[in-house]
Amino acid sequence: MEIRVNLGERSYPVLVVHDEAVHFPARLREVCGARPCALVTNVTLERLYERQLGSWQAELGFVRVVIEDGEQHKTIATWQSVLDTLLAARLDRSALLIAFGGGVVGDITGFAAAAFLRGVDYVQVPTTLLAMVDASVGGKTGVDHPMGKNLVGAFHQPSLVWVDTAALATLPRRQLVAGYAEVFKNAFIGGADMFAFINQGHRAVLAGEADAMVQAIQRSIRVKVAAVEADEHERSGRRALLNFGHTFAHALERCMGYGSILHGEAVLWGIACACDLGRRVGSVPEQARTAYDELLLKLPLPPLPGRPDPQKLYEAMLSDKKARGGTLRFVLPTEPGTSVVRDDIGQEAVMATLGAVFGGN
Ligand SMILES: NC(=O)c1ccc[n+]([C@@H]2O[C@H](COP(=O)([O-])OP(=O)(O)OC[C@H]3O[C@@H](n4cnc5c(N)ncnc54)[C@H](O)[C@@H]3O)[C@@H](O)[C@H]2O)c1
């Protein structure tokens, strides 16, 4: 199944397949041509996929770049070490980088591709659910800075995204559920059809049933692609809808401490908060309340390492890089499958939501 991302001369295909690793080198050459390549991955994936990577390397002859595993390594130092290896290998501007991993590997590799010799092409081969439905598509690349997450980076679209859902077989359950947050989120922004799909199909997806999972991934990629096509550089607000639940999630990650809670886990709680706030400020129409009640029963909320302090969460929201000039921006649900960006929500309503969602935790 091919989903096209239409961005003029930066257009590219997203190929969603199941268990087709043997065909990857040929498809890569078909789409990108025969070129000198470097594959970036991390130590965990290299260990798990040694045989697959070995056979790809035999066919494609790439330079292998292996970084440490974890968000704490998504740094300027790691990014520089990738560039050092590419330079030492004397790759030129015809080089093609291949990111084989989750969002961390994808973001670093994309940013290395954006900067190496002022920009070379790259391909995303996402191996987590989160990277398949979110991070690998859309061209946002970058690394973290001591001042905050993703503060240094570039928009740089890949030339191909190769999503092989077979990789999910080795993904730890906790990571799968965290990635599912970005699928579930699409119920609120992907139209009535996506709302119904999540409502009906969520058990099968979470149980890892192959057909349901492939459907969920394809549908989610389409939602992301539509937003990226409409607002590639996040200027018009259309792409901002993808941040459903994220204003709360970013604050939760900061307060709980990065590493103690996964991004997707925070997004699941953020979804609960956005829905509560939407009801409170009246963005959810009266007649849609039952539909939201039914859907929210299915939200797989993970346990939190402690009870977050609503006041601290609110302060963390205000200091988020996306809270421009102290104005908080929320994506709130309206009709099922549709949401709206609001920057007129008062502190009282937000505090009430934080108290209601985290009060009993
Ligand atoms: N660029 C974007 O648009 C965008 C969007 C969302 C998130 N992100 C970024 O993505 C990152 C999070 O991505 P993530 O959730 O994929 O985390 P991750 O890349 O850290 O991967 C999670 C863990 O799973 C392991 N793993 C990956 N694939 C595996 C597999 N198939 N089998 C077994 N283990 C596997 C990794 O080694 C890692 O330990 C964050 O840095 C976030 O900022 C970027």
The ligand as an SDF file (V2000), in Angstrom:
LIG
                    3D

 44 48  0  0  0  0  0  0  0  0999 V2000
    9.7580   14.2630   14.0110 N   0  0  0  0  0  0  0  0  0  0  0  0
    8.5250   14.1890   14.4270 C   0  0  0  0  0  0  0  0  0  0  0  0
    7.5810   14.6430   13.7800 O   0  0  0  0  0  0  0  0  0  0  0  0
    8.2530   13.5110   15.7360 C   0  0  0  0  0  0  0  0  0  0  0  0
    6.9300   13.2110   16.1040 C   0  0  0  0  0  0  0  0  0  0  0  0
    6.7200   12.5440   17.2980 C   0  0  0  0  0  0  0  0  0  0  0  0
    7.7940   12.1850   18.0960 C   0  0  0  0  0  0  0  0  0  0  0  0
    9.0430   12.5060   17.7100 N   0  0  0  0  0  0  0  0  0  0  0  0
   10.2170   12.1150   18.5380 C   0  0  0  0  0  0  0  0  0  0  0  0
   10.2840   10.7050   18.5550 O   0  0  0  0  0  0  0  0  0  0  0  0
   10.9330   10.2980   19.7480 C   0  0  0  0  0  0  0  0  0  0  0  0
   10.1370    9.1620   20.3540 C   0  0  0  0  0  0  0  0  0  0  0  0
   10.1100    8.1070   19.4290 O   0  0  0  0  0  0  0  0  0  0  0  0
    9.8590    6.5940   19.8840 P   0  0  0  0  0  0  0  0  0  0  0  0
    8.6900    6.5440   20.7580 O   0  0  0  0  0  0  0  0  0  0  0  0
    9.8990    5.7790   18.6550 O   0  0  0  0  0  0  0  0  0  0  0  0
   11.0970    6.3150   20.8650 O   0  0  0  0  0  0  0  0  0  0  0  0
   12.5330    5.6420   20.6320 P   0  0  0  0  0  0  0  0  0  0  0  0
   13.0820    5.9600   19.3220 O   0  0  0  0  0  0  0  0  0  0  0  0
   13.3390    6.0100   21.8310 O   0  0  0  0  0  0  0  0  0  0  0  0
   12.1950    4.0960   20.6920 O   0  0  0  0  0  0  0  0  0  0  0  0
   11.6530    3.5600   21.8690 C   0  0  0  0  0  0  0  0  0  0  0  0
   12.4520    2.3400   22.3520 C   0  0  0  0  0  0  0  0  0  0  0  0
   12.0770    1.2180   21.5530 O   0  0  0  0  0  0  0  0  0  0  0  0
   13.2460    0.5860   21.0260 C   0  0  0  0  0  0  0  0  0  0  0  0
   12.8330    0.0140   19.7480 N   0  0  0  0  0  0  0  0  0  0  0  0
   12.5750    0.6810   18.6060 C   0  0  0  0  0  0  0  0  0  0  0  0
   12.0730   -0.1580   17.6890 N   0  0  0  0  0  0  0  0  0  0  0  0
   12.0550   -1.3800   18.2470 C   0  0  0  0  0  0  0  0  0  0  0  0
   11.6500   -2.6640   17.8000 C   0  0  0  0  0  0  0  0  0  0  0  0
   11.1030   -2.8430   16.5960 N   0  0  0  0  0  0  0  0  0  0  0  0
   11.7890   -3.7010   18.6350 N   0  0  0  0  0  0  0  0  0  0  0  0
   12.3040   -3.5180   19.8950 C   0  0  0  0  0  0  0  0  0  0  0  0
   12.6840   -2.3440   20.3860 N   0  0  0  0  0  0  0  0  0  0  0  0
   12.5610   -1.2870   19.5700 C   0  0  0  0  0  0  0  0  0  0  0  0
   14.2660    1.6870   20.9550 C   0  0  0  0  0  0  0  0  0  0  0  0
   15.5740    1.1750   20.9240 O   0  0  0  0  0  0  0  0  0  0  0  0
   13.9410    2.4660   22.2130 C   0  0  0  0  0  0  0  0  0  0  0  0
   14.5520    1.8640   23.3320 O   0  0  0  0  0  0  0  0  0  0  0  0
   11.0240   11.5140   20.6420 C   0  0  0  0  0  0  0  0  0  0  0  0
   12.3440   11.9860   20.6360 O   0  0  0  0  0  0  0  0  0  0  0  0
   10.0890   12.5160   19.9780 C   0  0  0  0  0  0  0  0  0  0  0  0
   10.4940   13.8450   20.2040 O   0  0  0  0  0  0  0  0  0  0  0  0
    9.2950   13.1380   16.5410 C   0  0  0  0  0  0  0  0  0  0  0  0
  1  2  1  0
  2  3  2  0
  2  4  1  0
  4  5  1  0
  4 44  2  0
  5  6  2  0
  6  7  1  0
  7  8  2  0
  8  9  1  0
  8 44  1  0
  9 10  1  0
  9 42  1  0
 10 11  1  0
 11 12  1  0
 11 40  1  0
 12 13  1  0
 13 14  1  0
 14 15  2  0
 14 16  1  0
 14 17  1  0
 17 18  1  0
 18 19  2  0
 18 20  1  0
 18 21  1  0
 21 22  1  0
 22 23  1  0
 23 24  1  0
 23 38  1  0
 24 25  1  0
 25 26  1  0
 25 36  1  0
 26 27  1  0
 26 35  1  0
 27 28  2  0
 28 29  1  0
 29 30  1  0
 29 35  2  0
 30 31  1  0
 30 32  2  0
 32 33  1  0
 33 34  2  0
 34 35  1  0
 36 37  1  0
 36 38  1  0
 38 39  1  0
 40 41  1  0
 40 42  1  0
 42 43  1  0
M  CHG  2   8   1  16  -1
M  END
$$$$
